[in-house]
């Protein structure tokens, strides 16, 4: 375990979250994207960022493809360690190449600034806490976008990824909504529960 208690707690929570996500992914009925589409229907035409699923992440691609009919849809591009994400326009069946960490990205990126972000995660709390992979990419990006104006962060996950509490530090950006295959959760964010 790490000498830093918060880092150690995050590492343990991440391990538990990955295990729950793997199990949920194996039993995935494929209904999550439909619930995500229902939510996004109320935001048609707004610039949307999704993500290209890797490993056992819940798949937002059907909802993203549907959203393309109404407005711009983009995917994250990692430009370097410690940098916020950039977002490249995406359409179904466009040419893609391998990006960092195995996520596919557009072969010829055209960058935009999204107003709504569908955010992948390892674990979440009902209060809007989010545990990611540990690189801080979404935390930096959301802080930047929120500093420039409104940015809606929608966590997309399996219901099994919910945790009672998560380790949380001042740099962690909360989620505005969470969509699972079962429900849409509207957090009452004052402060996410801490471990």
QUIVEN-V205486 format. One record per residue. N is the residue number from 1. RES is the residue in three letters. SS is DSSP state (A for helix, B for strand, O for the rest). NEAR is the number of other ideal C-beta (glycine too) atoms within 12 Angstrom. Layout:
BEGIN
n=N res=RES ss=SS near=NEAR
n=N res=RES ss=SS near=NEAR
END
This chain:
BEGIN
n=1 res=UNK ss=O near=12
n=2 res=UNK ss=O near=14
n=3 res=UNK ss=O near=8
n=4 res=UNK ss=O near=12
n=5 res=UNK ss=A near=15
n=6 res=UNK ss=A near=23
n=7 res=UNK ss=A near=16
n=8 res=UNK ss=A near=16
n=9 res=UNK ss=A near=24
n=10 res=UNK ss=A near=34
n=11 res=UNK ss=A near=23
n=12 res=UNK ss=A near=23
n=13 res=UNK ss=A near=35
n=14 res=UNK ss=A near=28
n=15 res=UNK ss=A near=20
n=16 res=UNK ss=A near=26
n=17 res=UNK ss=A near=36
n=18 res=UNK ss=A near=28
n=19 res=UNK ss=A near=21
n=20 res=UNK ss=A near=28
n=21 res=UNK ss=A near=36
n=22 res=UNK ss=A near=21
n=23 res=UNK ss=A near=17
n=24 res=UNK ss=A near=28
n=25 res=UNK ss=A near=25
n=26 res=UNK ss=A near=13
n=27 res=UNK ss=O near=18
n=28 res=UNK ss=O near=24
n=29 res=UNK ss=O near=18
n=30 res=UNK ss=O near=18
n=31 res=UNK ss=O near=23
n=32 res=UNK ss=A near=38
n=33 res=UNK ss=A near=30
n=34 res=UNK ss=A near=23
n=35 res=UNK ss=A near=30
n=36 res=UNK ss=A near=40
n=37 res=UNK ss=A near=30
n=38 res=UNK ss=A near=21
n=39 res=UNK ss=A near=33
n=40 res=UNK ss=A near=39
n=41 res=UNK ss=A near=20
n=42 res=UNK ss=A near=17
n=43 res=UNK ss=A near=27
n=44 res=UNK ss=O near=21
n=45 res=UNK ss=O near=17
n=46 res=UNK ss=O near=26
n=47 res=UNK ss=O near=30
n=48 res=UNK ss=B near=43
n=49 res=UNK ss=B near=42
n=50 res=UNK ss=B near=44
n=51 res=UNK ss=O near=46
n=52 res=UNK ss=O near=35
n=53 res=UNK ss=O near=31
n=54 res=UNK ss=O near=24
n=55 res=UNK ss=O near=18
n=56 res=UNK ss=O near=25
n=57 res=UNK ss=O near=35
n=58 res=UNK ss=O near=44
n=59 res=UNK ss=O near=30
n=60 res=UNK ss=O near=42
n=61 res=UNK ss=A near=31
n=62 res=UNK ss=A near=24
n=63 res=UNK ss=A near=38
n=64 res=UNK ss=A near=37
n=65 res=UNK ss=A near=23
n=66 res=UNK ss=A near=25
n=67 res=UNK ss=A near=37
n=68 res=UNK ss=O near=27
n=69 res=UNK ss=O near=18
n=70 res=UNK ss=O near=21
n=71 res=UNK ss=O near=24
n=72 res=UNK ss=O near=28
n=73 res=UNK ss=B near=41
n=74 res=UNK ss=B near=36
n=75 res=UNK ss=B near=41
n=76 res=UNK ss=B near=44
n=77 res=UNK ss=B near=35
n=78 res=UNK ss=O near=30
n=79 res=UNK ss=O near=20
n=80 res=UNK ss=O near=13
n=81 res=UNK ss=O near=13
n=82 res=UNK ss=O near=13
n=83 res=UNK ss=O near=17
n=84 res=UNK ss=O near=30
n=85 res=UNK ss=O near=41
n=86 res=UNK ss=B near=28
n=87 res=UNK ss=B near=38
n=88 res=UNK ss=B near=35
n=89 res=UNK ss=B near=29
n=90 res=UNK ss=O near=40
n=91 res=UNK ss=O near=25
n=92 res=UNK ss=O near=20
n=93 res=UNK ss=O near=10
n=94 res=UNK ss=O near=23
n=95 res=UNK ss=O near=15
n=96 res=UNK ss=B near=22
n=97 res=UNK ss=B near=18
n=98 res=UNK ss=B near=16
n=99 res=UNK ss=O near=25
n=100 res=UNK ss=A near=21
n=101 res=UNK ss=A near=24
n=102 res=UNK ss=A near=17
n=103 res=UNK ss=O near=28
n=104 res=UNK ss=B near=25
n=105 res=UNK ss=B near=32
n=106 res=UNK ss=B near=29
n=107 res=UNK ss=O near=17
n=108 res=UNK ss=O near=15
n=109 res=UNK ss=O near=25
n=110 res=UNK ss=O near=20
n=111 res=UNK ss=B near=23
n=112 res=UNK ss=B near=27
n=113 res=UNK ss=O near=26
n=114 res=UNK ss=O near=40
n=115 res=UNK ss=O near=28
n=116 res=UNK ss=B near=41
n=117 res=UNK ss=B near=46
n=118 res=UNK ss=B near=46
n=119 res=UNK ss=B near=43
n=120 res=UNK ss=O near=44
n=121 res=UNK ss=O near=47
n=122 res=UNK ss=O near=40
n=123 res=UNK ss=B near=43
n=124 res=UNK ss=B near=46
n=125 res=UNK ss=O near=34
n=126 res=UNK ss=O near=30
n=127 res=UNK ss=O near=28
n=128 res=UNK ss=O near=33
n=129 res=UNK ss=O near=41
n=130 res=UNK ss=B near=48
n=131 res=UNK ss=B near=45
n=132 res=UNK ss=O near=38
n=133 res=UNK ss=O near=29
n=134 res=UNK ss=O near=27
n=135 res=UNK ss=O near=24
n=136 res=UNK ss=O near=25
n=137 res=UNK ss=A near=35
n=138 res=UNK ss=A near=38
n=139 res=UNK ss=A near=32
n=140 res=UNK ss=A near=26
n=141 res=UNK ss=A near=33
n=142 res=UNK ss=A near=35
n=143 res=UNK ss=A near=21
n=144 res=UNK ss=A near=23
n=145 res=UNK ss=A near=31
n=146 res=UNK ss=A near=21
n=147 res=UNK ss=A near=13
n=148 res=UNK ss=A near=14
n=149 res=UNK ss=O near=12
n=150 res=UNK ss=O near=18
n=151 res=UNK ss=O near=31
n=152 res=UNK ss=B near=32
n=153 res=UNK ss=B near=38
n=154 res=UNK ss=B near=45
n=155 res=UNK ss=B near=48
n=156 res=UNK ss=B near=44
n=157 res=UNK ss=O near=48
n=158 res=UNK ss=O near=40
n=159 res=UNK ss=A near=30
n=160 res=UNK ss=A near=28
n=161 res=UNK ss=A near=44
n=162 res=UNK ss=B near=35
n=163 res=UNK ss=O near=37
n=164 res=UNK ss=O near=16
n=165 res=UNK ss=O near=21
n=166 res=UNK ss=O near=37
n=167 res=UNK ss=O near=32
n=168 res=UNK ss=O near=29
n=169 res=UNK ss=O near=24
n=170 res=UNK ss=O near=12
n=171 res=UNK ss=O near=19
n=172 res=UNK ss=O near=34
n=173 res=UNK ss=O near=35
n=174 res=UNK ss=O near=38
n=175 res=UNK ss=O near=43
n=176 res=UNK ss=O near=32
n=177 res=UNK ss=B near=33
n=178 res=UNK ss=B near=43
n=179 res=UNK ss=B near=41
n=180 res=UNK ss=O near=34
n=181 res=UNK ss=O near=30
n=182 res=UNK ss=O near=20
n=183 res=UNK ss=O near=20
n=184 res=UNK ss=B near=28
n=185 res=UNK ss=B near=29
n=186 res=UNK ss=O near=18
n=187 res=UNK ss=O near=26
n=188 res=UNK ss=O near=15
n=189 res=UNK ss=O near=24
n=190 res=UNK ss=O near=10
n=191 res=UNK ss=O near=18
n=192 res=UNK ss=O near=31
n=193 res=UNK ss=O near=24
n=194 res=UNK ss=O near=21
n=195 res=UNK ss=O near=23
END
